[in-house]
Amino acid sequence: MKFGKEFASQMVPEWQAAYVDYSSLKKFLKEIHGVKQKYRQPDTPTRLQRALTLYRSFSGLDPRRNKGGSSFDDHDVENQAILVNSVRGNGSGKYETTFLMVAEEGAEYEQEFFKKLDNELNKVDKFYRSKVKEVMAEAETLTNQMHALIAFRIKVDKLQENFDVSGSNDKIMVPMNALQGTTESDNDAKQSSNGCLEIQEENPKKVVSSIRLAPQEVLNHVKLNQAIQAPFSAAKVYCASNTNKTQMNFSKDNLKKIQNQLKQAFIEFYYKLRLLKNYSFLNVLAFSKIMKKYDKITSRRASKYYMRTVDDSYIGNSDEVTKLMERVEATFIKHFSNSNRSKGMNQLRPKSKKERHSTSFGTGFFAGCTAALILALVLIIHARNILDKEGRVQYMESMFPVYSLFGFMVLHMLMHAGNIYFWRRYRVNYSFIFGFKQGTELGFREALFLSFGLATLALISVVSNLDMEMDPKTGDYKALTELLPLSLLLLVIIVLLCPFNILYRSSRFFLLRTSFRCICAPLYKVKFQDFYLADQFTSEVQAFRSVEYYICHYGWGDFKLRQNTCKSNDIFNTFYFIVAVVPYWSRLLQCVRRFHDEKDPMQGYNGLKYFLTIVALCTRTAYGLDRGTSWKAVAWTFSAMAALYGTYWDLVVDWGLLQRRSKNRWLRDKLLIPYKSVYFGAMVK
C-alpha cells in the first residue's frame, strides 16, 4: 500500500484536519517536478547520471573522493538549500524556512512549497501541544480519583465486618475527555454519566498530601452522587436530594462499581494516549516521506536539515505521552490486575477481534439460500398460476402482515450491517460510543450472518405456506403450515432471551437492557444508546403493528380460516393507536428528561418534533379507520406540520445542512467522512 493511502487510513477521524496535508504537498511537488523538467539544462545530471555518480562514490572510482573516503563536496553550509529558523511568539515556537537558492529557475515554486510545509509543521505542532496539555490535565484528574479509590478501598476493608450492605446505586464519575478523539455523538453518549465520585478540593496539594498520610482525610473531600439505576430509585433519590442528607455508603457493591468504572476510565485514557503517540509518529513520518520526495525531484539534500528541525520540535522531541503511558501501565497493573503484567497489558491493549471463517462461510451460505428461495418463490407463483386464483386476495390480507414482520426485521438488520461497515471503514469508535466491552461488539459480517439466516428461515416458511387449497370438509387450511410463522417468531424470541452464551449473548442482552431503558423513560438518565435505539424504534412502527396482528390473528383463531377480522375488533383498533404512539412517546419522554438534566432548550424543540408526530400519527390512524371529512382535514394539517418541522430538524439540525458560513459548502464544519456526496445522498435517503 502506498504511504498516502496508509497515512489516510490510520487517521483519527475527529483529528483529520490536524494531520499533515500529505496529498496537497505531494501535488505541489508534482508541479515543482514539471517546472524542473521545463527548465532542465543539458548539463543537469539525469537520474542515470546520478545513479552512476553514486555507484562510483561507493566503489572508489569517484575522483572527487580522497583516500580517506570523505567527499570534498561535503561542505554542508555551502551546499545547504534551506535555512530553518524557530521564531518564538505567544509562548510557543513557530518555524519559518528560508529558501537560499532563489536565483535558480522555478525558485518561487520551491519557496511556496516550504511555506506550505512550515504551515503544516506549525499546525501539527500546535495541535499536539494542545492535546498533550489536555491529557496532562486528565491525568491529574485520574490521579485524584485513583487516590480517592484507594482511600475508599481502605475504608471498606476496615468496616467490612460492621457495615450493613445496602446495595446503593452510587457510581464513579469517569473523566469525559479520556477517550478516543470524541465526536459530538461521543459527548452525547457520555454526558449523561450516572453518578460520580468527586474530590471537592479547596486546596489540591493539601488533598494529595493527605492521601499519602491519612486515607480518612481524603474521604472528607469525596462526595458520592446518587445515580438512578432502577426506576424505583427515582423517588428515593429525589427525596434524598431534597432532604440533603445523602451519606456515603461504604459497601463492597459500591467499591466494585467504582473500581470497574475507574478501570474503564484508565483503559479509555490509555487508548487516547496511544492515539496521540500514533499521531506524532505518523506526522513525523509524513514529513520525512515528503522531504525525501523533494530531494529526489530537485536533486538537493534539504531533507536532513528540515528533519533535524522536525525532530527538535515539540511533536518530534516531547516524551510526556510516553511517560504518561508508563505511569498508566504501572498504576493499572498494580491496582486493577493484581500486579499481573500480562493480564493488565492485555486489557490496556486489547487485541483486535479476529474474523472467523465460519461466520464468513455462514453469511455466504445463507445469502445464497436467500437468493435461491426468492427465485424459487417467483417460479412457484408463476408455475401454479397463483396470482389468478380466487384465494389470492384473502391470502394477501391475512398472511402478508404476518410475514411483513420478518421483512422489516431483515431490512433493519441489513441497514445496521451497512452502518457498522462504514463506521469501521472511517474508524468511528462505535464500540466505545455504545458502551460495548472490547471484543464483544458485532461486526458487519455477524450482522449480515444473522440477517440472511433469518431471511432464509422466513422464506422457507413462506414457500411451505404458499398453498391456496383448503380442506373441502372442514373449510380449514393445514394447521401445521399456518403455524409456521408463529413458530418462527417464537424461535426468535427464545433465542433473544436465551441465557446461554450462544449467538452473541452480550449483544442480545445489550439490546434487551437498552430496550427496557427506552420503555422506562424518563426514569433513567438518557445515554447515547438509549435515544439511538428509540430513534430506530420510531422507524419500525409497522413492525410493532405486525406483532399486534400476530396476537390477534393467532389468538382469535383467524389463522385456521385465513381470515382478517382484526380491524373489526375495537380492542385491536385501540391498541393500533397505542402501538404506533409508544416509540414516539418514549422518544418524547427522553427529550423531556434530557431537557431537565442538561437545561438545553434544543431538547425541548426536539421533543416538540415528536409531539407533533404523535398527534399526526393519531389523526392519520383515526382517518384510516373512519374516513370522515373532519378527520381528513385534521390529519392533513398535523401531518403537514409534522413533516415540515421534522424535515427541517433532520436536515438543518441533525445533518447540518444550509450552513452558509461553513468551510464545507452547505454542510457543517466538521465532517467525519471526506466525501460530501455521502452526506447529501444520506439526506435524500
C-alpha atoms as one frame of an Amber mdcrd trajectory, in Angstrom:
protein
   0.000   0.000   0.000   1.290   3.462  -0.852   2.121   5.694   2.084  -0.562
   8.267   1.220  -3.366   5.689   1.477  -1.880   4.089   4.568  -1.492   7.521
   6.163  -5.135   8.377   5.485  -6.375   5.004   6.727  -4.702   5.439  10.136
  -6.030   8.921  10.822  -8.345   9.528  13.752 -11.464  10.924  12.016 -12.024
  13.631  14.638  -8.441  14.857  14.199  -8.384  14.594  10.417  -7.956  18.314
   9.813  -4.998  18.403  12.234  -2.856  15.939  10.280  -0.255  16.906   7.691
  -1.960  17.566   4.369   0.215  14.984   2.653  -1.789  14.776  -0.568  -1.679
  18.552  -1.085   2.077  18.681  -0.539   2.533  15.761  -2.896   0.551  17.531
  -5.620   2.679  20.641  -5.139   5.819  18.541  -5.598   4.439  17.320  -8.918
   4.156  20.942 -10.018   7.771  21.547  -8.984   8.784  18.447 -10.917   7.049
  19.825 -14.009   8.829  23.145 -13.654  12.185  21.393 -13.201  11.608  19.377
 -16.341  10.770  22.552 -18.230  13.871  24.465 -17.128  16.240  21.479 -17.077
  19.617  22.416 -18.564  21.545  19.986 -20.810  24.312  19.655 -18.248  21.863
  18.949 -15.445  22.514  15.390 -14.249  19.808  12.921 -15.192  18.618  10.088
 -12.965  21.007   7.653 -14.694  23.929  10.028 -14.248  23.104  10.488 -10.556
  22.979   6.717 -10.138  26.365   6.309 -11.848  27.858   9.007  -9.666  26.502
   7.301  -6.554  27.938   3.960  -7.730  31.351   5.476  -8.349  31.397   7.165
  -4.968  30.827   3.874  -3.181  33.129   1.831  -5.425  36.052   4.206  -5.024
  36.003   5.376  -8.671  34.800   8.896  -7.910  37.745  11.296  -8.379  36.112
  13.771  -6.018  36.662  11.430  -3.038  40.001  11.348  -1.225  41.782   8.324
   0.068  40.064   8.539   3.442  36.706   8.108   1.795  35.371  11.579   2.586
  33.997  13.769  -0.158  35.459  17.168  -0.982  31.871  18.340  -1.636  30.697
  17.654   1.879  30.590  21.319   2.791  27.161  21.474   4.426  26.987  25.219
   4.661  27.932  25.844   1.048  25.542  23.206  -0.326  22.680  23.990   2.048
  19.490  24.881   0.150  17.333  25.914   3.119  17.664  27.578   6.477  15.001
  26.797   9.107  14.515  29.258  11.962  12.407  28.941  15.104  10.538  32.147
  15.925   9.202  32.470  19.448   5.824  34.057  19.844   2.871  33.762  22.240
   4.704  31.194  24.313   5.161  28.682  21.522   7.625  28.028  18.747   6.885
  28.841  15.131   9.051  27.586  12.302   9.959  29.554   9.192  12.106  28.232
   6.355  14.256  30.455   4.148  14.965  29.069   0.690  18.527  30.025  -0.250
  18.592  29.075  -3.948  16.423  31.995  -5.043  18.464  32.642  -8.202  17.512
  29.365  -9.838  14.661  28.927 -12.304  11.386  27.983 -10.605  12.648  29.028
  -7.202   9.320  30.708  -6.417   7.617  27.295  -6.525  10.061  25.867  -4.033
   9.661  28.897  -1.799   5.892  28.373  -1.828   6.377  24.676  -1.081   8.424
  25.372   2.036   5.904  27.981   3.119   3.169  25.335   2.952   5.417  22.846
   4.688   6.084  25.304   7.529   2.354  25.904   7.928   1.759  22.175   8.223
   4.563  21.771  10.775   3.280  24.666  12.863  -0.266  23.270  12.656   0.563
  19.755  13.834   2.985  21.039  16.462   0.349  23.368  17.920  -2.344  20.685
  17.874  -0.083  18.112  19.502   0.955  20.599  22.167  -2.693  21.355  22.995
  -3.608  17.662  23.158  -0.679  16.898  25.447  -1.842  19.708  27.716  -5.320
  18.152  27.777  -4.114  14.673  28.660  -1.879  16.062  31.397  -4.939  17.661
  32.983  -6.885  14.434  32.554  -4.030  12.513  34.135  -4.241  14.771  37.177
  -7.968  14.087  37.434  -7.411  10.349  37.175  -4.675  10.555  39.799  -7.010
  12.260  42.252  -9.752   9.741  41.574  -7.283   6.884  41.998  -6.255   8.289
  45.374  -9.904   8.524  46.359 -10.466   4.918  45.284  -7.555   3.721  47.407
  -8.930   5.595  50.397 -12.400   4.213  49.726 -10.993   0.674  49.489  -9.174
   1.025  52.817 -12.346   2.327  54.466 -14.417  -0.570  53.111 -11.856  -3.089
  54.373 -11.979  -1.574  57.859 -15.779  -1.505  58.007 -16.314  -4.868  56.311
 -17.499  -6.676  59.416 -19.809  -3.980  60.802 -21.077  -2.404  57.620 -24.653
  -3.121  56.528 -24.655  -3.757  52.748 -27.498  -1.648  51.455 -26.993  -2.135
  47.718 -26.801   1.572  46.962 -26.555   2.664  43.368 -23.608   5.018  43.667
 -21.080   5.164  40.848 -17.872   6.901  39.986 -17.556   9.744  37.553 -15.368
   8.854  34.557 -13.270  11.694  33.112 -15.143  12.526  29.948 -12.167  13.572
  27.895 -10.312  10.311  28.456 -11.417   8.674  25.278 -10.595   8.351  21.575
 -10.941  11.740  19.890 -14.513  12.365  20.981 -17.142  13.283  18.440 -20.403
  15.062  19.131 -22.015  11.636  19.340 -19.393  10.573  21.885 -20.237  13.585
  24.040 -23.927  12.727  23.852 -23.031   9.167  24.729 -21.171  10.119  27.900
 -22.555  13.453  29.045 -25.303  11.668  30.972 -22.907   9.588  33.071 -24.712
   8.115  36.062 -23.362   9.327  39.374 -19.842  10.299  40.345 -17.076  10.082
  42.884 -15.877  13.641  43.201 -12.989  15.145  45.120 -14.035  18.570  46.346
 -10.698  20.324  46.519 -10.231  23.633  48.210  -6.501  23.055  48.096  -5.488
  20.279  45.687  -1.933  19.975  47.056  -3.276  19.605  50.567  -5.619  16.854
  49.486  -2.932  14.941  47.614  -0.579  15.126  50.567  -3.326  13.974  52.930
  -3.887  10.957  50.716  -0.433   9.685  51.456  -0.793  10.224  55.221  -4.394
   9.572  56.213  -6.953   7.990  53.872  -9.800   9.105  56.126  -8.920  12.746
  55.422  -9.243  12.085  51.695 -12.779  10.822  52.144 -13.703  14.113  53.786
 -13.124  15.679  50.372 -15.020  12.999  48.453 -18.706  13.119  47.553 -20.731
  10.217  46.147 -23.511  11.445  43.900 -26.552   9.227  43.617 -27.426   7.684
  40.282 -30.820   6.488  39.137 -30.070   2.913  38.165 -33.557   1.494  38.575
 -36.993   3.058  38.050 -37.953   2.536  41.698 -34.967   4.540  42.948 -36.081
   7.747  41.272 -38.325   8.819  44.126 -35.699   7.751  46.656 -33.024   9.903
  45.031 -35.417  12.826  44.725 -36.228  12.695  48.424 -32.573  12.339  49.310
 -31.669  15.389  47.263 -34.447  17.419  48.880 -33.543  16.485  52.441 -29.851
  16.964  51.661 -28.931  14.078  53.965 -27.228  11.845  51.444 -24.417   9.927
  53.087 -21.615   7.922  51.602 -22.263   4.195  51.520 -19.067   2.242  52.153
 -20.244  -1.070  50.769 -18.458  -3.685  48.708 -21.023  -3.228  45.946 -20.197
   0.460  45.699 -16.489  -0.307  45.776 -16.888  -2.778  42.919 -18.891  -0.317
  40.821 -16.424   2.480  41.464 -13.460   0.251  40.702 -14.967  -1.043  37.446
 -15.737   2.429  36.141 -12.352   3.828  37.087 -10.772   0.797  35.437 -12.686
   1.596  32.260 -11.575   5.217  32.530  -7.931   4.123  32.640  -8.413   1.889
  29.588 -10.016   4.715  27.609  -7.395   7.214  28.722  -4.597   4.833  27.743
  -6.226   4.356  24.351  -6.226   8.104  23.821  -2.540   8.229  24.716  -1.861
   5.533  22.132  -3.726   7.548  19.515  -1.768  10.656  20.427   1.520   8.801
  20.182   0.492   7.368  16.825  -0.473  10.890  15.697   3.050  12.104  16.464
   4.676   9.145  14.712   2.533   9.404  11.557   3.089  13.132  11.106   6.845
  12.939  11.615   6.925  10.068   9.122   4.865  12.121   6.660   7.383  14.981
   6.841  10.208  12.514   6.265   8.472  10.983   3.233   7.611  14.297   1.626
  11.131  15.671   2.111  12.658  12.568   0.552  10.413  13.098  -2.462  11.543
  16.724  -2.581  15.218  15.693  -2.573  14.570  13.176  -5.303  12.821  15.704
  -7.555  15.173  18.659  -7.002  18.454  16.739  -6.540  19.068  18.599  -3.284
  19.916  17.442   0.230  17.420  19.544   2.138  15.644  16.702   3.929  18.296
  16.205   6.614  18.232  19.902   7.530  14.433  20.096   7.683  14.044  16.773
   9.512  16.562  17.976  12.073  14.129  20.792  12.815  11.153  18.402  12.910
  12.993  16.114  15.327  13.813  19.073  17.575  10.214  20.371  17.543   7.715
  19.599  20.289   5.935  16.907  18.299   9.209  15.175  17.487  11.025  15.627
  20.766   8.375  15.571  23.501   8.241  12.474  25.698   5.342  13.440  28.005
   2.962  10.991  26.323   5.412   8.093  26.645   5.957   8.846  30.337   2.198
   9.081  30.899   1.708   5.711  29.225   4.305   4.173  31.537   2.569   5.695
  34.568  -0.829   4.402  33.457   0.594   0.933  32.824   2.219   0.777  36.254
  -0.895   2.023  38.074  -3.276  -0.204  36.150  -1.191  -3.346  36.587  -0.791
  -2.739  40.327  -4.376  -1.826  41.220  -6.579  -3.487  38.581  -4.791  -6.707
  37.614  -3.201  -7.818  40.893   0.308  -6.959  39.640  -0.108  -9.377  36.730
   1.558  -7.508  33.892   0.430  -9.859  31.151  -3.211  -9.615  32.239  -3.049
  -5.852  32.669  -1.454  -5.194  29.290  -3.998  -7.439  27.571  -6.722  -5.207
  28.994  -4.953  -1.964  28.163  -4.011  -3.154  24.673  -6.851  -5.491  23.674
  -6.195  -7.442  20.528  -8.420  -6.704  17.570 -11.291  -9.103  17.104 -10.391
 -11.869  14.701 -12.801 -12.563  11.894 -13.956 -16.160  11.901 -14.043 -18.091
   8.662 -17.189 -19.864   9.839 -19.003 -16.527  10.045 -17.981 -15.575   6.515
 -18.929 -19.025   5.234 -22.283 -18.932   7.031 -23.017 -15.458   5.676 -22.297
 -16.552   2.120 -24.281 -19.760   2.552 -27.398 -18.053   3.899 -27.112 -15.257
   1.315 -27.105 -17.909  -1.416 -30.066 -19.675   0.187 -31.958 -16.377   0.369
 -31.391 -15.677  -3.326 -32.324 -19.261  -4.285 -35.523 -19.196  -2.212 -36.596
 -15.865  -3.703 -36.094 -17.319  -7.184 -37.968 -20.489  -6.177 -40.835 -18.398
  -4.787 -41.169 -16.487  -8.070 -41.100 -19.719 -10.098 -43.704 -21.422  -7.882
 -46.058 -18.449  -8.153 -45.653 -18.483 -11.933 -45.891 -22.282 -12.315 -49.012
 -22.657 -10.155 -50.589 -19.535 -11.605 -51.315 -18.415  -8.048 -51.970 -14.792
  -8.984 -55.107 -15.826 -10.872 -56.619 -17.986  -8.112 -59.575 -16.872  -6.035
 -57.800 -17.038  -2.697 -55.030 -14.606  -3.604 -56.744 -11.541  -2.112 -57.607
 -13.401   1.074 -54.030 -14.666   1.305 -52.535 -11.191   0.972 -54.922  -9.676
   3.519 -54.315 -12.335   6.148 -50.764 -13.592   5.533 -48.885 -10.549   4.264
 -48.973  -8.747   7.680 -47.662 -11.973   9.246 -44.594 -12.246   7.037 -44.013
  -8.496   6.722 -42.677  -8.539  10.306 -39.698 -10.635   9.227 -39.214  -8.400
   6.193 -38.932  -5.343   8.450 -36.532  -7.145  10.774 -34.259  -8.353   7.976
 -34.219  -4.949   6.286 -33.378  -3.209   9.552 -30.538  -5.641  10.269 -29.127
  -5.191   6.781 -29.127  -1.413   7.233 -27.421  -1.821  10.598 -24.773  -4.020
   8.972 -24.181  -1.226   6.458 -23.772   1.252   9.328 -21.193  -0.955  11.018
 -19.280  -1.348   7.761 -18.966   2.419   7.262 -18.209   3.010  10.953 -15.283
   0.645  10.695 -14.134   1.984   7.361 -13.976   5.549   8.675 -12.603   4.482
  12.076 -15.599   5.516  14.165 -15.137   4.019  17.633 -18.692   2.703  17.825
 -17.858   0.057  20.430 -16.947   2.828  22.882 -19.841   5.078  21.869 -22.385
   2.325  22.535 -20.589   1.082  25.636 -19.679  -2.391  24.353 -16.966  -4.348
  26.070 -13.935  -4.520  23.797 -14.177  -7.532  21.505 -17.876  -8.285  22.109
 -19.356  -5.856  19.595 -20.949  -7.181  16.431 -19.124  -6.660  13.148 -20.887
  -6.174   9.861 -20.244  -9.812   8.921 -22.005 -11.044  12.065 -24.937  -8.695
  11.379 -25.173  -9.979   7.788 -24.975 -13.559   9.058 -27.985 -13.007  11.328
 -29.892 -11.086   8.641 -29.535 -13.688   5.916 -30.102 -16.520   8.408 -33.439
 -15.038   9.462 -34.319 -14.281   5.826 -33.665 -17.917   4.886 -35.936 -19.252
   7.656 -38.690 -16.751   6.795 -38.579 -17.628   3.075 -38.708 -21.363   3.861
 -41.851 -20.653   5.869 -43.358 -18.617   3.007 -42.674 -21.335   0.413 -44.090
 -24.012   2.727 -47.159 -21.893   3.440 -47.822 -20.959  -0.198 -50.962 -23.062
  -0.534 -54.311 -21.785  -1.753 -56.279 -25.006  -1.215 -58.421 -25.633   1.864
 -59.962 -28.805   3.224 -63.350 -29.152   1.469 -64.916 -30.849   4.524 -63.824
 -28.503   7.321 -63.040 -25.364   5.300 -59.750 -25.069   7.174 -56.199 -24.810
   5.930 -53.411 -27.083   7.150 -52.699 -26.104  10.748 -49.050 -27.132  10.524
 -48.190 -24.737   7.709 -50.369 -21.975   9.158 -48.444 -22.134  12.435 -45.023
 -21.865  10.782 -44.797 -18.013  11.049 -45.770 -18.124  14.726 -43.220 -20.864
  15.375 -40.507 -18.799  13.708 -41.416 -15.728  15.779 -41.313 -17.785  18.988
 -37.907 -19.135  17.943 -36.601 -15.577  17.510 -37.916 -14.602  20.963 -36.417
 -17.709  22.587 -33.005 -17.032  21.027 -33.198 -13.385  22.096 -33.930 -14.343
  25.719 -31.615 -17.362  25.839 -29.316 -17.038  28.890 -26.636 -19.318  27.445
 -23.530 -17.878  25.806 -24.548 -18.640  22.226 -25.357 -16.425  19.252 -23.777
 -13.213  20.583 -25.228 -13.181  24.101 -23.636  -9.854  25.085 -25.226  -8.103
  22.087 -28.612  -9.717  22.744 -28.588  -8.660  26.390 -27.430  -5.183  25.418
 -30.482  -4.914  23.151 -32.779  -6.091  25.935 -31.292  -3.722  28.529 -31.429
  -0.730  26.221 -34.997  -1.551  25.147 -36.007  -1.699  28.795 -34.447   1.710
  29.418 -36.356   3.106  26.438 -39.631   1.738  27.810 -38.916   3.149  31.270
 -38.156   6.667  30.012 -37.885   9.169  31.665 -36.915   7.318  34.855 -33.387
   6.654  33.588 -30.790   9.182  32.610 -30.617   9.119  28.834 -27.447   7.731
  27.295 -26.493   7.738  23.645 -27.515   4.127  23.077 -30.920   4.849  24.620
 -32.013   7.589  22.255 -30.284   5.895  19.314 -32.371   2.737  19.785 -35.520
   4.776  20.463 -34.942   6.587  17.166 -34.620   3.201  15.466 -37.907   2.102
  17.002 -39.716   5.120  15.547 -38.872   3.728  12.105 -40.386   0.339  12.975
 -43.975   1.319  13.750 -45.362  -1.055  11.123 -43.263  -3.886  12.567 -44.794
  -3.304  16.021 -48.242  -3.273  14.460 -47.395  -6.603  12.839 -46.667  -8.035
  16.301 -50.083  -6.818  17.404 -51.585  -8.531  14.365 -49.878 -11.801  15.385
 -51.638 -11.690  18.746 -54.977 -11.031  17.112 -54.573 -13.434  14.186 -53.486
 -16.416  16.264 -55.266 -15.503  19.496 -58.703 -15.179  17.890 -58.200 -18.272
  15.709 -58.311 -16.477  12.361 -55.285 -18.447  11.156 -57.396 -21.578  10.614
 -59.610 -19.898   8.007 -57.107 -17.282   6.825 -59.456 -14.522   7.793 -58.599
 -10.973   8.819 -61.254  -9.869  11.286 -58.880  -7.880  13.466 -59.820  -4.450
  12.108 -63.426  -5.009  13.119 -62.347  -5.546  16.721 -62.486  -2.470  18.988
 -59.686  -3.698  21.243 -57.411  -4.215  18.243 -58.195  -0.731  16.912 -57.474
   0.825  20.315 -54.078  -0.830  20.551 -53.497   0.066  16.909 -53.186   3.663
  18.158 -51.169   2.789  21.262 -48.612   0.591  19.498 -47.928   3.314  16.919
 -47.532   6.028  19.554 -45.286   4.159  22.035 -41.936   4.610  20.164 -42.528
   8.350  19.653 -43.816   8.752  23.202 -40.665   7.085  24.548 -38.518   9.434
  22.476 -40.525  12.442  23.677 -40.012  11.465  27.318 -36.283  11.072  26.685
 -36.166  14.632  25.347 -38.026  15.833  28.443 -35.548  14.048  30.692 -32.548
  15.482  28.845 -34.095  18.940  28.968 -34.447  18.546  32.740 -30.895  17.242
  33.245 -28.975  19.389  30.772 -31.101  22.551  30.716 -30.655  22.562  26.950
 -33.565  24.255  25.101 -32.718  22.296  21.947 -34.005  19.171  23.681 -37.329
  20.924  24.184 -37.526  21.806  20.494 -36.601  18.221  19.630 -39.394  16.972
  21.899 -41.842  19.239  20.067 -40.992  17.366  16.863 -42.020  14.054  18.395
 -45.146  15.574  19.933 -46.317  16.817  16.533 -45.527  13.390  15.076 -47.665
  11.694  17.751 -50.621  13.969  17.008 -50.222  13.470  13.263 -49.968   9.699
  13.673 -53.106   9.538  15.811 -55.139  11.670  13.420 -53.963   9.688  10.389
 -54.820   6.410  12.105 -58.260   7.745  13.071 -58.849   8.867   9.492 -57.799
   5.440   8.206 -60.337   3.714  10.455 -63.114   6.265   9.999 -62.795   8.107
   6.707 -64.703  11.254   7.554 -64.244  14.766   6.180 -63.376  16.268   9.573
 -60.667  13.677  10.268 -59.231  14.199   6.818 -58.694  17.934   7.355 -57.196
  17.437  10.816 -54.959  14.597   9.629 -53.655  16.590   6.669 -52.988  19.666
   8.830 -50.975  17.912  11.541 -49.238  15.656   9.043 -48.031  18.693   7.095
 -46.852  20.418  10.286 -45.016  17.298  11.497 -43.448  16.670   8.077 -42.180
  20.240   7.654 -40.883  20.529  11.213 -39.306  17.062  11.164 -37.681  17.588
   7.757 -36.216  20.922   8.816 -34.899  19.434  12.053 -33.352  16.384  10.391
 -31.638  18.315   7.617 -30.596  21.517   9.367 -30.051  20.462  12.989 -29.064
  16.800  12.714 -27.240  16.853   9.365 -26.054  20.466   9.500 -27.401  21.405
   6.071 -27.684  25.042   4.872 -24.663  26.229   6.864 -23.649  29.083   4.574
 -20.594  30.146   6.557 -19.218  26.623   6.842 -15.923  25.711   5.177 -17.774
  22.693   3.728 -20.315  24.235   1.408 -23.863  23.788   2.746 -22.658  21.358
   5.421 -21.237  21.671   8.931 -17.564  22.460   9.510 -16.665  19.085  10.989
 -17.152  16.056   8.727 -16.010  12.545   9.631 -16.325  11.253   6.071 -14.261
  13.149   3.490 -16.808  12.660   0.683 -19.537  15.298   0.856 -21.707  13.395
  -1.614 -22.230  10.720   1.057 -23.960  13.246   3.309 -26.232  14.576   0.585
 -27.093  11.040  -0.506 -27.930  10.049   3.074 -30.188  13.094   3.436 -32.146
  12.145   0.322 -32.493   8.594   1.608
